[in-house]
Amino acid sequence: MKKLHLVSLGCNKNLVDSEVMLGKLRAYELCDDASQADVLIVNTCGFIGPAKEESLNTIFALHEARKKGSLLVMAGCLSERYKEDLTKELKEVDLFTGVGDYDKIDEIIALRQNRFSPATYLMNEEERVITGSNAHAYVKLSEGCNQACSFCAIPGFKGKLHSRTLDSLIKEVKALVAKGFYDISFISQDSSSYLRDMGEKEGLIQLIDAVEKIEGVKSARILYLYPTTTSNALIERIIASPLFHNYFDMPIQHISDTMLKRMKRGAGRERIMEQLELMRQAPNSFIRTSFIVGHPEESDAEFEELLSFANSFDFDRVNIFAYSDEEDTSAYEMDGKIDTKTINKRIKQLDKIVQAKTKQSFEKEVGKEVLILIEGESSEHELFMGARELLWAPGIDGEILVNDSEVENLSIGACYRAKITELVGDKLVATITALA
């Protein structure tokens, strides 16, 4: 049997596409050692500078490691965004494909021909290989984005919003449940715009209504809400749901009205604060966001406003991004570019506040009885099992170390009741008390 080595870079939306490719390439044996693989695939990210560098460095590293006669395939966002240049100049790669043909990867490899379909691939009912968990799966709601953020190039190579039908999503969730998956994260570029391209303003409320009726789904969350398309009704529906967690992932990017206008975000400070306060009032709420530092024309006063806001509002988790000057964006054409030294200084100031807020969020968990999902051996030591709070999204919100259990023979992927006993560094420690 021929061997396949696949590297998925960037976001979890890319991961879903990688899982589709794995489903199409079931005839291959997966291998971790690139030097033994007959086919090597890199599903690239082309969002910002560091992601592009990581994608290219991965290509070069795999080319150095691969055996003679193997096939190196470059797929995904970076390949799509720069297809003309890369197909001419990147001689290390044997085959190129973009964001429209994940479900045709077997044909592309068999025919040994580059392929860039004009339309972005939208998953329907393809069989994919879920990776990383036997309990959790991502489900992609849509592709593309109708927003016009000044700093973002995604609509240029992903296209306009294209939602999956609700029937398609429900069929996929039911198929996942039949395979034993019970914890679902719904994702897209702009999840709160789901079905707006089909004339439905509250598509996510319809989704919640439908998923709640599926027997076997025990836990669900929605990632990537956008301020202008997240209504109070949606927030209230999430809060009312017995199934969907009060998990609110809404990247706001800034809080200064002038910066939000410059960034073409649509919603201003007053509206964002209204949303955040509504979210925070929810029982056991968890709020994640992201900030961009150093966007063109960001003044000292505007950054100080962001600092003050970050210090005053209790976010649970925050991602900080340095502005990346991307061609094919409106910000790329703006004057008032901020130098790297200033950006790095600002990030350091903001990160100090964010780390304190994250620690505060962890500390609030100590003493609580929570539901946790066992994910395997911990990252700290083989004597600990690694878990996450069921409320949290996998991979980004933290790890819980299980050092004691009143239940024998713990199972990876199972859900348990546990008491959080202490915080050690950036890890919570828990004792399992019962099977959930």
TORKOL-4160 file (C-alpha; in steps of 0.2 Angstrom, whole numbers, padded with zeros to 4 digits, m for minus):
436
<pt num="1" X="0000" Y="0000" Z="0000"/>
<pt num="2" X="0007" Y="0017" Z="m0005"/>
<pt num="3" X="0010" Y="0029" Z="0010"/>
<pt num="4" X="0003" Y="0047" Z="0012"/>
<pt num="5" X="0010" Y="0061" Z="0023"/>
<pt num="6" X="m0002" Y="0076" Z="0025"/>
<pt num="7" X="0002" Y="0093" Z="0034"/>
<pt num="8" X="m0013" Y="0104" Z="0037"/>
<pt num="9" X="m0008" Y="0122" Z="0041"/>
<pt num="10" X="m0018" Y="0137" Z="0047"/>
<pt num="11" X="m0036" Y="0137" Z="0054"/>
<pt num="12" X="m0048" Y="0123" Z="0058"/>
<pt num="13" X="m0058" Y="0127" Z="0042"/>
<pt num="14" X="m0042" Y="0121" Z="0033"/>
<pt num="15" X="m0042" Y="0105" Z="0044"/>
<pt num="16" X="m0060" Y="0101" Z="0038"/>
<pt num="17" X="m0054" Y="0102" Z="0020"/>
<pt num="18" X="m0038" Y="0091" Z="0024"/>
<pt num="19" X="m0050" Y="0078" Z="0032"/>
<pt num="20" X="m0060" Y="0078" Z="0016"/>
<pt num="21" X="m0044" Y="0075" Z="0006"/>
<pt num="22" X="m0040" Y="0061" Z="0018"/>
<pt num="23" X="m0057" Y="0053" Z="0015"/>
<pt num="24" X="m0053" Y="0054" Z="m0004"/>
<pt num="25" X="m0036" Y="0045" Z="m0001"/>
<pt num="26" X="m0041" Y="0031" Z="0010"/>
<pt num="27" X="m0032" Y="0019" Z="m0002"/>
<pt num="28" X="m0016" Y="0026" Z="0005"/>
<pt num="29" X="m0008" Y="0022" Z="0022"/>
<pt num="30" X="m0005" Y="0037" Z="0033"/>
<pt num="31" X="0013" Y="0040" Z="0039"/>
<pt num="32" X="0021" Y="0052" Z="0050"/>
<pt num="33" X="0038" Y="0050" Z="0042"/>
<pt num="34" X="0039" Y="0061" Z="0027"/>
<pt num="35" X="0054" Y="0052" Z="0020"/>
<pt num="36" X="0044" Y="0036" Z="0018"/>
<pt num="37" X="0029" Y="0044" Z="0010"/>
<pt num="38" X="0025" Y="0041" Z="m0009"/>
<pt num="39" X="0013" Y="0056" Z="m0009"/>
<pt num="40" X="0016" Y="0072" Z="0002"/>
<pt num="41" X="0002" Y="0085" Z="0003"/>
<pt num="42" X="0003" Y="0102" Z="0012"/>
<pt num="43" X="m0014" Y="0111" Z="0014"/>
<pt num="44" X="m0007" Y="0129" Z="0015"/>
<pt num="45" X="m0013" Y="0145" Z="0024"/>
<pt num="46" X="m0012" Y="0162" Z="0014"/>
<pt num="47" X="m0020" Y="0173" Z="0027"/>
<pt num="48" X="m0006" Y="0184" Z="0034"/>
<pt num="49" X="0013" Y="0185" Z="0032"/>
<pt num="50" X="0019" Y="0173" Z="0046"/>
<pt num="51" X="0006" Y="0160" Z="0039"/>
<pt num="52" X="0013" Y="0162" Z="0022"/>
<pt num="53" X="0031" Y="0159" Z="0028"/>
<pt num="54" X="0026" Y="0144" Z="0038"/>
<pt num="55" X="0018" Y="0136" Z="0022"/>
<pt num="56" X="0033" Y="0139" Z="0011"/>
<pt num="57" X="0045" Y="0133" Z="0025"/>
<pt num="58" X="0035" Y="0117" Z="0027"/>
<pt num="59" X="0036" Y="0114" Z="0008"/>
<pt num="60" X="0054" Y="0117" Z="0008"/>
<pt num="61" X="0057" Y="0105" Z="0023"/>
<pt num="62" X="0046" Y="0091" Z="0015"/>
<pt num="63" X="0055" Y="0093" Z="m0002"/>
<pt num="64" X="0072" Y="0091" Z="0007"/>
<pt num="65" X="0066" Y="0076" Z="0017"/>
<pt num="66" X="0056" Y="0066" Z="0004"/>
<pt num="67" X="0062" Y="0051" Z="m0006"/>
<pt num="68" X="0066" Y="0050" Z="m0024"/>
<pt num="69" X="0050" Y="0047" Z="m0035"/>
<pt num="70" X="0038" Y="0054" Z="m0022"/>
<pt num="71" X="0025" Y="0067" Z="m0026"/>
<pt num="72" X="0024" Y="0084" Z="m0017"/>
<pt num="73" X="0007" Y="0092" Z="m0018"/>
<pt num="74" X="0003" Y="0110" Z="m0013"/>
<pt num="75" X="m0015" Y="0114" Z="m0009"/>
<pt num="76" X="m0026" Y="0127" Z="m0001"/>
<pt num="77" X="m0026" Y="0146" Z="0002"/>
<pt num="78" X="m0008" Y="0151" Z="m0002"/>
<pt num="79" X="m0008" Y="0140" Z="m0018"/>
<pt num="80" X="m0024" Y="0148" Z="m0023"/>
<pt num="81" X="m0020" Y="0166" Z="m0019"/>
<pt num="82" X="m0003" Y="0166" Z="m0028"/>
<pt num="83" X="m0006" Y="0152" Z="m0041"/>
<pt num="84" X="0002" Y="0161" Z="m0056"/>
<pt num="85" X="0018" Y="0165" Z="m0047"/>
<pt num="86" X="0020" Y="0148" Z="m0037"/>
<pt num="87" X="0016" Y="0137" Z="m0052"/>
<pt num="88" X="0030" Y="0146" Z="m0062"/>
<pt num="89" X="0043" Y="0148" Z="m0048"/>
<pt num="90" X="0041" Y="0134" Z="m0035"/>
<pt num="91" X="0050" Y="0120" Z="m0043"/>
<pt num="92" X="0050" Y="0110" Z="m0027"/>
<pt num="93" X="0032" Y="0106" Z="m0030"/>
<pt num="94" X="0025" Y="0093" Z="m0042"/>
<pt num="95" X="0007" Y="0097" Z="m0041"/>
<pt num="96" X="m0003" Y="0112" Z="m0037"/>
<pt num="97" X="m0022" Y="0114" Z="m0032"/>
<pt num="98" X="m0031" Y="0128" Z="m0023"/>
<pt num="99" X="m0047" Y="0129" Z="m0013"/>
<pt num="100" X="m0060" Y="0122" Z="m0026"/>
<pt num="101" X="m0055" Y="0104" Z="m0028"/>
<pt num="102" X="m0052" Y="0096" Z="m0011"/>
<pt num="103" X="m0065" Y="0082" Z="m0016"/>
<pt num="104" X="m0055" Y="0079" Z="m0032"/>
<pt num="105" X="m0038" Y="0077" Z="m0024"/>
<pt num="106" X="m0038" Y="0058" Z="m0029"/>
<pt num="107" X="m0041" Y="0063" Z="m0047"/>
<pt num="108" X="m0028" Y="0076" Z="m0047"/>
<pt num="109" X="m0015" Y="0064" Z="m0041"/>
<pt num="110" X="m0020" Y="0051" Z="m0053"/>
<pt num="111" X="m0019" Y="0062" Z="m0068"/>
<pt num="112" X="m0004" Y="0072" Z="m0062"/>
<pt num="113" X="m0012" Y="0088" Z="m0067"/>
<pt num="114" X="m0013" Y="0105" Z="m0058"/>
<pt num="115" X="m0031" Y="0110" Z="m0055"/>
<pt num="116" X="m0039" Y="0127" Z="m0049"/>
<pt num="117" X="m0058" Y="0126" Z="m0051"/>
<pt num="118" X="m0066" Y="0144" Z="m0052"/>
<pt num="119" X="m0078" Y="0140" Z="m0037"/>
<pt num="120" X="m0073" Y="0137" Z="m0019"/>
<pt num="121" X="m0076" Y="0120" Z="m0013"/>
<pt num="122" X="m0092" Y="0118" Z="m0002"/>
<pt num="123" X="m0093" Y="0102" Z="0007"/>
<pt num="124" X="m0109" Y="0092" Z="0004"/>
<pt num="125" X="m0109" Y="0074" Z="0009"/>
<pt num="126" X="m0092" Y="0069" Z="0007"/>
<pt num="127" X="m0084" Y="0056" Z="0018"/>
<pt num="128" X="m0070" Y="0063" Z="0028"/>
<pt num="129" X="m0058" Y="0056" Z="0040"/>
<pt num="130" X="m0059" Y="0065" Z="0057"/>
<pt num="131" X="m0042" Y="0068" Z="0065"/>
<pt num="132" X="m0037" Y="0072" Z="0083"/>
<pt num="133" X="m0052" Y="0066" Z="0092"/>
<pt num="134" X="m0064" Y="0051" Z="0093"/>
<pt num="135" X="m0077" Y="0063" Z="0102"/>
<pt num="136" X="m0076" Y="0080" Z="0094"/>
<pt num="137" X="m0078" Y="0086" Z="0076"/>
<pt num="138" X="m0079" Y="0102" Z="0066"/>
<pt num="139" X="m0093" Y="0105" Z="0054"/>
<pt num="140" X="m0091" Y="0119" Z="0041"/>
<pt num="141" X="m0106" Y="0130" Z="0039"/>
<pt num="142" X="m0101" Y="0140" Z="0023"/>
<pt num="143" X="m0087" Y="0146" Z="0013"/>
<pt num="144" X="m0082" Y="0164" Z="0008"/>
<pt num="145" X="m0086" Y="0180" Z="0016"/>
<pt num="146" X="m0097" Y="0195" Z="0012"/>
<pt num="147" X="m0088" Y="0207" Z="0024"/>
<pt num="148" X="m0075" Y="0220" Z="0018"/>
<pt num="149" X="m0063" Y="0221" Z="0032"/>
<pt num="150" X="m0049" Y="0233" Z="0027"/>
<pt num="151" X="m0035" Y="0221" Z="0032"/>
<pt num="152" X="m0042" Y="0204" Z="0025"/>
<pt num="153" X="m0038" Y="0196" Z="0009"/>
<pt num="154" X="m0049" Y="0181" Z="0011"/>
<pt num="155" X="m0064" Y="0187" Z="0000"/>
<pt num="156" X="m0052" Y="0189" Z="m0014"/>
<pt num="157" X="m0047" Y="0171" Z="m0015"/>
<pt num="158" X="m0062" Y="0162" Z="m0006"/>
<pt num="159" X="m0075" Y="0172" Z="m0014"/>
<pt num="160" X="m0092" Y="0178" Z="m0008"/>
<pt num="161" X="m0102" Y="0169" Z="0006"/>
<pt num="162" X="m0109" Y="0153" Z="0000"/>
<pt num="163" X="m0119" Y="0143" Z="0013"/>
<pt num="164" X="m0122" Y="0125" Z="0014"/>
<pt num="165" X="m0140" Y="0120" Z="0015"/>
<pt num="166" X="m0147" Y="0116" Z="0032"/>
<pt num="167" X="m0152" Y="0099" Z="0026"/>
<pt num="168" X="m0134" Y="0095" Z="0021"/>
<pt num="169" X="m0128" Y="0101" Z="0039"/>
<pt num="170" X="m0140" Y="0090" Z="0048"/>
<pt num="171" X="m0136" Y="0075" Z="0037"/>
<pt num="172" X="m0117" Y="0077" Z="0042"/>
<pt num="173" X="m0121" Y="0079" Z="0060"/>
<pt num="174" X="m0131" Y="0064" Z="0060"/>
<pt num="175" X="m0118" Y="0054" Z="0051"/>
<pt num="176" X="m0105" Y="0060" Z="0064"/>
<pt num="177" X="m0116" Y="0055" Z="0079"/>
<pt num="178" X="m0118" Y="0038" Z="0071"/>
<pt num="179" X="m0099" Y="0036" Z="0072"/>
<pt num="180" X="m0098" Y="0041" Z="0090"/>
<pt num="181" X="m0095" Y="0060" Z="0089"/>
<pt num="182" X="m0105" Y="0070" Z="0101"/>
<pt num="183" X="m0096" Y="0086" Z="0103"/>
<pt num="184" X="m0098" Y="0098" Z="0088"/>
<pt num="185" X="m0090" Y="0115" Z="0084"/>
<pt num="186" X="m0098" Y="0124" Z="0069"/>
<pt num="187" X="m0086" Y="0135" Z="0060"/>
<pt num="188" X="m0084" Y="0146" Z="0044"/>
<pt num="189" X="m0076" Y="0163" Z="0039"/>
<pt num="190" X="m0092" Y="0172" Z="0046"/>
<pt num="191" X="m0103" Y="0160" Z="0055"/>
<pt num="192" X="m0116" Y="0173" Z="0060"/>
<pt num="193" X="m0120" Y="0176" Z="0042"/>
<pt num="194" X="m0125" Y="0158" Z="0039"/>
<pt num="195" X="m0139" Y="0157" Z="0026"/>
<pt num="196" X="m0139" Y="0176" Z="0023"/>
<pt num="197" X="m0135" Y="0172" Z="0005"/>
<pt num="198" X="m0151" Y="0162" Z="0004"/>
<pt num="199" X="m0161" Y="0177" Z="0011"/>
<pt num="200" X="m0162" Y="0171" Z="0029"/>
<pt num="201" X="m0155" Y="0183" Z="0042"/>
<pt num="202" X="m0156" Y="0171" Z="0057"/>
<pt num="203" X="m0148" Y="0155" Z="0049"/>
<pt num="204" X="m0139" Y="0151" Z="0065"/>
<pt num="205" X="m0155" Y="0151" Z="0075"/>
<pt num="206" X="m0163" Y="0139" Z="0063"/>
<pt num="207" X="m0147" Y="0128" Z="0064"/>
<pt num="208" X="m0148" Y="0128" Z="0083"/>
<pt num="209" X="m0167" Y="0123" Z="0082"/>
<pt num="210" X="m0162" Y="0109" Z="0071"/>
<pt num="211" X="m0147" Y="0102" Z="0080"/>
<pt num="212" X="m0156" Y="0102" Z="0097"/>
<pt num="213" X="m0167" Y="0089" Z="0089"/>
<pt num="214" X="m0153" Y="0077" Z="0084"/>
<pt num="215" X="m0152" Y="0063" Z="0097"/>
<pt num="216" X="m0134" Y="0059" Z="0102"/>
<pt num="217" X="m0127" Y="0077" Z="0101"/>
<pt num="218" X="m0122" Y="0081" Z="0119"/>
<pt num="219" X="m0111" Y="0097" Z="0116"/>
<pt num="220" X="m0110" Y="0111" Z="0103"/>
<pt num="221" X="m0103" Y="0128" Z="0101"/>
<pt num="222" X="m0102" Y="0141" Z="0087"/>
<pt num="223" X="m0085" Y="0149" Z="0082"/>
<pt num="224" X="m0082" Y="0165" Z="0072"/>
<pt num="225" X="m0096" Y="0177" Z="0075"/>
<pt num="226" X="m0095" Y="0194" Z="0067"/>
<pt num="227" X="m0102" Y="0209" Z="0076"/>
<pt num="228" X="m0113" Y="0216" Z="0062"/>
<pt num="229" X="m0122" Y="0200" Z="0059"/>
<pt num="230" X="m0123" Y="0194" Z="0077"/>
<pt num="231" X="m0141" Y="0199" Z="0083"/>
<pt num="232" X="m0147" Y="0200" Z="0101"/>
<pt num="233" X="m0159" Y="0187" Z="0096"/>
<pt num="234" X="m0145" Y="0175" Z="0091"/>
<pt num="235" X="m0136" Y="0178" Z="0108"/>
<pt num="236" X="m0152" Y="0175" Z="0117"/>
<pt num="237" X="m0155" Y="0159" Z="0108"/>
<pt num="238" X="m0138" Y="0152" Z="0112"/>
<pt num="239" X="m0141" Y="0157" Z="0130"/>
<pt num="240" X="m0158" Y="0148" Z="0130"/>
<pt num="241" X="m0151" Y="0132" Z="0122"/>
<pt num="242" X="m0149" Y="0117" Z="0133"/>
<pt num="243" X="m0136" Y="0110" Z="0121"/>
<pt num="244" X="m0126" Y="0124" Z="0114"/>
<pt num="245" X="m0113" Y="0131" Z="0126"/>
<pt num="246" X="m0113" Y="0149" Z="0131"/>
<pt num="247" X="m0097" Y="0150" Z="0121"/>
<pt num="248" X="m0095" Y="0167" Z="0112"/>
<pt num="249" X="m0081" Y="0168" Z="0099"/>
<pt num="250" X="m0082" Y="0185" Z="0092"/>
<pt num="251" X="m0066" Y="0193" Z="0085"/>
<pt num="252" X="m0069" Y="0212" Z="0087"/>
<pt num="253" X="m0051" Y="0217" Z="0082"/>
<pt num="254" X="m0052" Y="0235" Z="0090"/>
<pt num="255" X="m0063" Y="0245" Z="0101"/>
<pt num="256" X="m0060" Y="0263" Z="0095"/>
<pt num="257" X="m0074" Y="0270" Z="0084"/>
<pt num="258" X="m0062" Y="0278" Z="0072"/>
<pt num="259" X="m0051" Y="0262" Z="0071"/>
<pt num="260" X="m0066" Y="0251" Z="0068"/>
<pt num="261" X="m0072" Y="0263" Z="0054"/>
<pt num="262" X="m0055" Y="0263" Z="0047"/>
<pt num="263" X="m0055" Y="0244" Z="0048"/>
<pt num="264" X="m0072" Y="0244" Z="0039"/>
<pt num="265" X="m0079" Y="0233" Z="0053"/>
<pt num="266" X="m0097" Y="0239" Z="0052"/>
<pt num="267" X="m0101" Y="0239" Z="0071"/>
<pt num="268" X="m0095" Y="0253" Z="0082"/>
<pt num="269" X="m0090" Y="0253" Z="0101"/>
<pt num="270" X="m0107" Y="0255" Z="0107"/>
<pt num="271" X="m0115" Y="0240" Z="0098"/>
<pt num="272" X="m0100" Y="0229" Z="0102"/>
<pt num="273" X="m0101" Y="0233" Z="0121"/>
<pt num="274" X="m0120" Y="0229" Z="0120"/>
<pt num="275" X="m0116" Y="0212" Z="0113"/>
<pt num="276" X="m0102" Y="0209" Z="0125"/>
<pt num="277" X="m0112" Y="0214" Z="0140"/>
<pt num="278" X="m0127" Y="0202" Z="0134"/>
<pt num="279" X="m0115" Y="0188" Z="0132"/>
<pt num="280" X="m0106" Y="0191" Z="0149"/>
<pt num="281" X="m0123" Y="0190" Z="0158"/>
<pt num="282" X="m0126" Y="0172" Z="0152"/>
<pt num="283" X="m0123" Y="0159" Z="0165"/>
<pt num="284" X="m0106" Y="0151" Z="0164"/>
<pt num="285" X="m0102" Y="0161" Z="0149"/>
<pt num="286" X="m0085" Y="0160" Z="0140"/>
<pt num="287" X="m0080" Y="0175" Z="0128"/>
<pt num="288" X="m0065" Y="0174" Z="0116"/>
<pt num="289" X="m0060" Y="0188" Z="0105"/>
<pt num="290" X="m0045" Y="0194" Z="0095"/>
<pt num="291" X="m0036" Y="0211" Z="0092"/>
<pt num="292" X="m0026" Y="0218" Z="0078"/>
<pt num="293" X="m0012" Y="0229" Z="0083"/>
<pt num="294" X="m0003" Y="0242" Z="0071"/>
<pt num="295" X="m0016" Y="0244" Z="0058"/>
<pt num="296" X="m0012" Y="0259" Z="0047"/>
<pt num="297" X="m0015" Y="0276" Z="0056"/>
<pt num="298" X="m0018" Y="0268" Z="0073"/>
<pt num="299" X="m0013" Y="0282" Z="0084"/>
<pt num="300" X="m0006" Y="0281" Z="0102"/>
<pt num="301" X="m0023" Y="0287" Z="0108"/>
<pt num="302" X="m0033" Y="0274" Z="0099"/>
<pt num="303" X="m0021" Y="0261" Z="0105"/>
<pt num="304" X="m0022" Y="0267" Z="0123"/>
<pt num="305" X="m0041" Y="0266" Z="0121"/>
<pt num="306" X="m0039" Y="0247" Z="0116"/>
<pt num="307" X="m0027" Y="0245" Z="0131"/>
<pt num="308" X="m0040" Y="0252" Z="0143"/>
<pt num="309" X="m0054" Y="0242" Z="0136"/>
<pt num="310" X="m0044" Y="0226" Z="0137"/>
<pt num="311" X="m0040" Y="0230" Z="0155"/>
<pt num="312" X="m0058" Y="0234" Z="0159"/>
<pt num="313" X="m0068" Y="0219" Z="0151"/>
<pt num="314" X="m0065" Y="0201" Z="0157"/>
<pt num="315" X="m0062" Y="0191" Z="0142"/>
<pt num="316" X="m0058" Y="0173" Z="0145"/>
<pt num="317" X="m0046" Y="0171" Z="0130"/>
<pt num="318" X="m0039" Y="0184" Z="0118"/>
<pt num="319" X="m0028" Y="0182" Z="0102"/>
<pt num="320" X="m0017" Y="0196" Z="0097"/>
<pt num="321" X="m0011" Y="0199" Z="0079"/>
<pt num="322" X="0001" Y="0211" Z="0072"/>
<pt num="323" X="m0006" Y="0219" Z="0057"/>
<pt num="324" X="0000" Y="0211" Z="0041"/>
<pt num="325" X="0001" Y="0222" Z="0026"/>
<pt num="326" X="m0007" Y="0211" Z="0013"/>
<pt num="327" X="m0009" Y="0216" Z="m0005"/>
<pt num="328" X="m0027" Y="0216" Z="m0012"/>
<pt num="329" X="m0033" Y="0224" Z="0004"/>
<pt num="330" X="m0039" Y="0242" Z="0006"/>
<pt num="331" X="m0027" Y="0244" Z="0021"/>
<pt num="332" X="m0013" Y="0240" Z="0009"/>
<pt num="333" X="m0016" Y="0256" Z="0000"/>
<pt num="334" X="m0018" Y="0267" Z="0016"/>
<pt num="335" X="m0005" Y="0279" Z="0022"/>
<pt num="336" X="0001" Y="0280" Z="0040"/>
<pt num="337" X="0009" Y="0263" Z="0041"/>
<pt num="338" X="0015" Y="0259" Z="0058"/>
<pt num="339" X="0034" Y="0253" Z="0060"/>
<pt num="340" X="0038" Y="0236" Z="0067"/>
<pt num="341" X="0046" Y="0242" Z="0082"/>
<pt num="342" X="0031" Y="0252" Z="0087"/>
<pt num="343" X="0019" Y="0237" Z="0084"/>
<pt num="344" X="0030" Y="0225" Z="0094"/>
<pt num="345" X="0030" Y="0238" Z="0109"/>
<pt num="346" X="0011" Y="0239" Z="0108"/>
<pt num="347" X="0009" Y="0220" Z="0107"/>
<pt num="348" X="0020" Y="0218" Z="0123"/>
<pt num="349" X="0009" Y="0230" Z="0132"/>
<pt num="350" X="m0007" Y="0222" Z="0127"/>
<pt num="351" X="m0001" Y="0205" Z="0130"/>
<pt num="352" X="0003" Y="0209" Z="0148"/>
<pt num="353" X="m0015" Y="0213" Z="0151"/>
<pt num="354" X="m0021" Y="0198" Z="0141"/>
<pt num="355" X="m0011" Y="0186" Z="0151"/>
<pt num="356" X="m0017" Y="0193" Z="0167"/>
<pt num="357" X="m0035" Y="0191" Z="0161"/>
<pt num="358" X="m0032" Y="0173" Z="0155"/>
<pt num="359" X="m0025" Y="0169" Z="0172"/>
<pt num="360" X="m0040" Y="0177" Z="0180"/>
<pt num="361" X="m0051" Y="0166" Z="0169"/>
<pt num="362" X="m0042" Y="0151" Z="0175"/>
<pt num="363" X="m0043" Y="0155" Z="0193"/>
<pt num="364" X="m0061" Y="0157" Z="0192"/>
<pt num="365" X="m0063" Y="0138" Z="0188"/>
<pt num="366" X="m0054" Y="0132" Z="0204"/>
<pt num="367" X="m0066" Y="0124" Z="0216"/>
<pt num="368" X="m0079" Y="0122" Z="0202"/>
<pt num="369" X="m0087" Y="0105" Z="0197"/>
<pt num="370" X="m0086" Y="0104" Z="0178"/>
<pt num="371" X="m0088" Y="0092" Z="0164"/>
<pt num="372" X="m0072" Y="0088" Z="0155"/>
<pt num="373" X="m0068" Y="0078" Z="0140"/>
<pt num="374" X="m0052" Y="0066" Z="0141"/>
<pt num="375" X="m0041" Y="0069" Z="0126"/>
<pt num="376" X="m0027" Y="0058" Z="0130"/>
<pt num="377" X="m0010" Y="0058" Z="0138"/>
<pt num="378" X="m0006" Y="0076" Z="0144"/>
<pt num="379" X="0007" Y="0087" Z="0137"/>
<pt num="380" X="0015" Y="0089" Z="0154"/>
<pt num="381" X="0019" Y="0071" Z="0160"/>
<pt num="382" X="0014" Y="0053" Z="0155"/>
<pt num="383" X="0007" Y="0051" Z="0173"/>
<pt num="384" X="m0007" Y="0064" Z="0169"/>
<pt num="385" X="m0021" Y="0062" Z="0158"/>
<pt num="386" X="m0025" Y="0078" Z="0147"/>
<pt num="387" X="m0042" Y="0085" Z="0146"/>
<pt num="388" X="m0052" Y="0100" Z="0142"/>
<pt num="389" X="m0067" Y="0108" Z="0150"/>
<pt num="390" X="m0082" Y="0103" Z="0138"/>
<pt num="391" X="m0087" Y="0121" Z="0137"/>
<pt num="392" X="m0070" Y="0125" Z="0129"/>
<pt num="393" X="m0065" Y="0123" Z="0110"/>
<pt num="394" X="m0052" Y="0110" Z="0107"/>
<pt num="395" X="m0034" Y="0115" Z="0105"/>
<pt num="396" X="m0035" Y="0134" Z="0109"/>
<pt num="397" X="m0043" Y="0136" Z="0126"/>
<pt num="398" X="m0032" Y="0126" Z="0138"/>
<pt num="399" X="m0028" Y="0109" Z="0145"/>
<pt num="400" X="m0033" Y="0102" Z="0161"/>
<pt num="401" X="m0022" Y="0089" Z="0170"/>
<pt num="402" X="m0031" Y="0075" Z="0178"/>
<pt num="403" X="m0021" Y="0069" Z="0193"/>
<pt num="404" X="m0034" Y="0059" Z="0202"/>
<pt num="405" X="m0050" Y="0049" Z="0199"/>
<pt num="406" X="m0064" Y="0041" Z="0208"/>
<pt num="407" X="m0068" Y="0032" Z="0192"/>
<pt num="408" X="m0057" Y="0017" Z="0186"/>
<pt num="409" X="m0052" Y="0014" Z="0168"/>
<pt num="410" X="m0054" Y="0031" Z="0161"/>
<pt num="411" X="m0058" Y="0031" Z="0142"/>
<pt num="412" X="m0051" Y="0044" Z="0129"/>
<pt num="413" X="m0065" Y="0053" Z="0122"/>
<pt num="414" X="m0077" Y="0050" Z="0136"/>
<pt num="415" X="m0085" Y="0064" Z="0146"/>
<pt num="416" X="m0083" Y="0065" Z="0165"/>
<pt num="417" X="m0088" Y="0076" Z="0180"/>
<pt num="418" X="m0073" Y="0083" Z="0188"/>
<pt num="419" X="m0068" Y="0095" Z="0202"/>
<pt num="420" X="m0055" Y="0108" Z="0198"/>
<pt num="421" X="m0043" Y="0108" Z="0212"/>
<pt num="422" X="m0029" Y="0120" Z="0208"/>
<pt num="423" X="m0020" Y="0131" Z="0195"/>
<pt num="424" X="m0002" Y="0126" Z="0192"/>
<pt num="425" X="0006" Y="0138" Z="0179"/>
<pt num="426" X="m0006" Y="0139" Z="0165"/>
<pt num="427" X="m0014" Y="0122" Z="0168"/>
<pt num="428" X="m0029" Y="0118" Z="0179"/>
<pt num="429" X="m0028" Y="0102" Z="0189"/>
<pt num="430" X="m0043" Y="0091" Z="0191"/>
<pt num="431" X="m0050" Y="0076" Z="0201"/>
<pt num="432" X="m0063" Y="0065" Z="0191"/>
<pt num="433" X="m0078" Y="0062" Z="0202"/>
<pt num="434" X="m0090" Y="0052" Z="0191"/>
<pt num="435" X="m0094" Y="0047" Z="0173"/>
<pt num="436" X="m0105" Y="0061" Z="0165"/>
